[in-house]
Amino acid sequence: MDLPFALKRLRKEFGINKVKTLSDHRDADFGKKYGVLINGMRLLARAVFIIGKDDMIKYFQLVKELSSPPDYKDALAALKKEAVHPSPI
């Protein structure tokens, strides 16, 4: 639910250049559709989604506490499993 300028600042601060960040601050559409909107607080639950090239959810992790980080090892392993490696020419 962060504002776009805050996401831009975060990307700059941590040198995140190859990730597109999106904000759900206007209408919480993503949070509603994906079931991660915390009603009454206007926050999104902390979660990790990996969406495949077929636009299907390939991995989902819901973090129980907002103050806790996701299990990055598990998420990265799932991402590597979904990665498509180009064949050599």
Backbone hydrogen bonds in HBPLUS format (Angstrom, degrees):
<---DONOR---> <-ACCEPTOR-->    atom                        ^
c    i                          cat <-CA-CA->   ^        H-A-AA   ^      H-
h    n   atom  resd res      DA  || num        DHA   H-A  angle D-A-AA Bond
n    s   type  num  typ     dist DA aas  dist angle  dist       angle   num
A0006-ALA N   A0003-LEU O   2.96 MM   3  5.36 126.8  2.25 110.5 124.3     1
A0007-LEU N   A0003-LEU O   3.13 MM   4  6.52 154.5  2.20 154.6 162.5     2
A0008-LYS N   A0004-PRO O   2.95 MM   4  6.19 153.6  2.02 149.2 156.6     3
A0009-ARG N   A0005-PHE O   3.02 MM   4  6.21 155.3  2.09 140.6 146.8     4
A0010-LEU N   A0006-ALA O   2.96 MM   4  6.18 155.6  2.02 145.5 152.1     5
A0011-ARG N   A0007-LEU O   2.95 MM   4  6.19 161.2  1.99 149.0 153.5     6
A0012-LYS N   A0008-LYS O   3.02 MM   4  6.25 159.2  2.06 148.5 154.1     7
A0013-GLU N   A0009-ARG O   2.87 MM   4  6.04 166.2  1.89 153.1 157.1     8
A0014-PHE N   A0010-LEU O   3.07 MM   4  6.21 156.5  2.13 151.5 156.3     9
A0015-GLY N   A0011-ARG O   2.90 MM   4  5.67 106.7  2.45 135.9 151.4    10
A0016-ILE N   A0011-ARG O   2.80 MM   5  4.62 152.7  1.87 139.3 143.6    11
A0015-GLY N   A0012-LYS O   3.28 MM   3  5.06 157.2  2.34  97.7 104.5    12
A0028-ALA N   A0024-ASP O   3.11 MM   4  5.00 141.4  2.27 141.9 148.8    13
A0032-LYS N   A0028-ALA O   2.97 MM   4  6.18 155.7  2.03 153.8 160.5    14
A0033-LYS N   A0029-ASP O   2.94 MM   4  6.10 171.7  1.95 155.1 157.5    15
A0034-TYR N   A0030-PHE O   2.86 MM   4  5.90 159.3  1.90 160.7 165.4    16
A0036-VAL N   A0031-GLY O   2.93 MM   5  4.79 137.2  2.12 134.5 143.4    17
A0037-LEU N   A0031-GLY O   3.18 MM   6  4.35 132.8  2.42 118.3 108.3    18
A0035-GLY N   A0032-LYS O   3.44 MM   3  5.25 156.5  2.50  96.1 102.7    19
A0045-ALA N   A0036-VAL O   2.64 MM   9  5.10 163.1  1.67 153.6 159.5    20
A0038-ILE N   A0043-LEU O   2.75 MM   5  5.37 175.5  1.75 164.7 163.2    21
A0041-MET N   A0038-ILE O   3.21 MM   3  5.82 158.7  2.26 130.7 136.9    22
A0063-VAL N   A0046-ARG O   2.88 MM  17  5.44 168.6  1.90 158.9 160.4    23
A0048-VAL N   A0061-GLN O   2.85 MM  13  5.07 150.5  1.94 142.3 151.5    24
A0061-GLN N   A0048-VAL O   2.93 MM  13  5.07 146.9  2.04 145.3 151.3    25
A0050-ILE N   A0059-TYR O   3.00 MM   9  4.98 153.8  2.07 140.3 138.8    26
A0058-LYS N   A0050-ILE O   2.73 MM   8  5.50 165.5  1.75 164.7 169.5    27
A0052-GLY N   A0056-MET O   2.89 MM   4  5.46 167.8  1.90 162.4 159.8    28
A0055-ASP N   A0052-GLY O   2.85 MM   3  5.22 151.7  1.93 120.8 122.1    29
A0068-SER N   A0065-GLU O   3.02 MM   3  5.33 161.5  2.05 112.2 118.3    30
A0075-ALA N   A0071-ASP O   3.09 MM   4  6.38 162.5  2.12 152.5 157.9    31
A0076-LEU N   A0072-TYR O   2.79 MM   4  5.92 164.4  1.82 154.7 158.6    32
A0077-ALA N   A0073-LYS O   2.93 MM   4  6.08 153.9  2.00 145.5 152.9    33
A0078-ALA N   A0074-ASP O   3.02 MM   4  6.26 155.4  2.08 145.6 152.0    34
A0079-LEU N   A0075-ALA O   2.90 MM   4  6.16 151.3  1.98 144.9 153.6    35
A0080-LYS N   A0076-LEU O   2.88 MM   4  6.09 161.2  1.91 150.1 154.4    36
A0081-LYS N   A0077-ALA O   3.04 MM   4  6.22 148.2  2.15 140.9 149.6    37
A0082-GLU N   A0078-ALA O   3.12 MM   4  6.39 140.6  2.29 141.0 150.6    38
A0082-GLU N   A0079-LEU O   3.08 MM   3  5.14 125.9  2.39  96.4 110.1    39
A0083-ALA N   A0079-LEU O   2.94 MM   4  6.10 126.4  2.23 143.5 158.7    40
